[in-house]
Amino acid sequence: MAIHGYECLGRGILPDGSMMPPGTMFNIARKTGLIFNLDRQCREAAIRQAVAKQLEGQIFINFLPSAIYNPEFCLRDTVRWIEELQLDPGRIVFEVVETEAVDDIDHLKRILRFYRQSGFCTALDDVGSGYASLNLFALLQPNILKIDMELVRDIHIIKVKQAVVRALKVLAQAAGTKVLAEGIETQAEFAWLKELGIDYVQGLS
């Protein structure tokens, strides 16, 4: 088993030195009108840290569609950073988080279209946990579909979860999309998913 990529996580630092979770960071940014700035800084930090730490493979970065009002303008810095750091755009995977309600699907499609035209990959995150539907998957046509950890938990013994994940794998395969299972915690979960033929797994080392 080889490492395929790394997921970049944004965290803040509180005055006492403890970590501020991303939910708190982005809630404050929304209230203060700084959501665009925070989302952009998280993308920049992820890219720069990936280069500084000499990470190989793909780099997975979350983004908020609501923070990007114009893809060509809002993402030009991201494209410039990657060019300056001489990164292959194909190594960057931008993830849209399924648990954030998306009111304007056409806007989200424009964002993902810009990412693809710039050579980046895309992923639909947390599938099975929130607002997304099979219709959203069909509309967005991501390169990677990430199955939420709640579907993965105890999948080796829960038949309904097995049926759902099997169906998602069949749909993804038909669309030419890779499947990644998130949050694996036990060897039994890993063994079941490996037997199914899931493309990538995340969590259990």
Buried (B, 14 or more C-beta within 10 A) or exposed (E): EEEBBBBBEBEBEEEEEEEBEBEEBBEBBBEEEBBBEBBBBBBBBBBEEBBEEEBEEBBBBBBBBBBBEEBEEBBEEBBEBBEEEEBEBEBBBBBBBBEBEBEEEEBBBBBBEBBBEBEBBBBBBBBBBBEBEEEBBEBBBBBBBBBBBEBBBBBBEEEEBBEBBEEBBEBBEEEEBBBBBBBBEBEEBBEBBBEBEBBBBBBBE
